[in-house]
Amino acid sequence: MNDGIKLLLLPGLLNDGRVWQNQLPVLRSRQREVVVATTFAQETVAALASEAIAGMPAGPFAVAGFSLGGYVALEVFRQARHRVVGMALLDTGARVDSEQSRQLRQRMIDGVATGSADFSAVAASFLPRLVHPSRVEDSSLTELLISMARTVGAEGFARQQRAAMARPDSVGMLHEITCPTLILCGREDQVTPPEWSEEMARRIPAAKWLVIPHCGHMAPLEQPGAVNAAMEAWLAGIEGDDSERVALEG
């Protein structure tokens, strides 16, 4: 087996690197070099991807994107496909926003910018849609989500929303992704529902699709054990350890 794969992790909307906190100890095993990028410092998906690629060590790498980070991961492939040896797309999709979604994003941007909407209240309003109904009252989880949102801040949130609104349609590119690819989502994900993942899994030749039960949008935090097992199996397939692929194939 060839240890030491490089791995790029991309957080989602209103997230900092802590969204991957339960995965990092596992992913950093086997001498892997893991880089967690920032996804709130640029105003386009292309710029976020370019910045993330620039932060990676030279050579091939695998990339995992969660939610908004999934849009960025697809752009990373578009910009650096010759270096990408594996893709993991968690709770995300490949299509552009609907007009209704774009209008909603713009209203949130405008409300925060003009002061007619309090940013903390806007961030808190996401919570019921982000997690499984059984976790809405889980203070440790919801407090982490609010803390990450505060780190991103109102300006970072606006940049993320503009990037999401203007992201390119990646559906037509999916058949070009021939590296080992993990497609994962929560069964009760209200933000990027399972049919979005199913579409990507149908179109990506080397994709393995996993739906996690009793899980909303925040799969890395809600069901870390299942996510860790899936990502370890995915990486084992890239690294050449067939013995660990059973967790993903099964």
Steps between C-alpha positions, in 0.01 A plus 500: 500500500615853420454717811529875517218617272432875509142600576320832456190561718250773410243621760145608419284808537547672837765241592864522591739207531321369809236343279766231437610472865375142539665385179844657541649251750407211270593669174841607631598141577732304272725802454239681292545873452166674547434864409175667609425796276298811575182545300389849600782729385414523128190600304497231231526123499782533247700726733436273799621199302807683372588610854456145632714348226773757566507388863566136413847344493630408157384179340178299487232530767146393588231754576193482724237772499201540729194701388635828353839330518365242256438774243859610557627141474342465157673822396829367640459204267421736213817701564742223602360170376850381410585504872175370654516128582177477699179694567262492797181703468302521823149645526534706185394514136619581150224723363470878515257673735138532400377854452308469828817400684696788349234747605496362854879526525490857372233598753717364782806686369302824469337460840830453681670776301229759570455402862136402451597145598732410787776267384485285813125459452549409135763240592277355773208479257689237300519253789165317463581420136862404562465210740282194551187583705636294788807729523330841497518515881856365515673803651855373440428471128298817457746709703784379276302596190434849640865537602617410149252747353641776720849416376387530138324827584254712306746597226625143459140380485423750224805388304398136536145572387621693194736216413219244528261713296745534211647149504526326164287203408717191541253233386646483150848445643417213734569224247858628478566415867655155471697490826360317807209712619291485818151652486345527847197670652264485795168333428312790659713775342263790427765729349658272239257206487601144410375531143779754437756242610329226305528703181874548552546131578324402176719727290845445657640169369703404808256627762385316811182644649416481870190635675534525879179437697384722786711784363427850374727730301790511746616142449865550610379627838175307538624152406880515523547126537322422173675785320840393632447140389391608153790739456752246625367245251515760223860591583596133528377454144725784386796380705464144379384320814215282370441347843337822624272552201236267647358783716419701189407215266265335745 
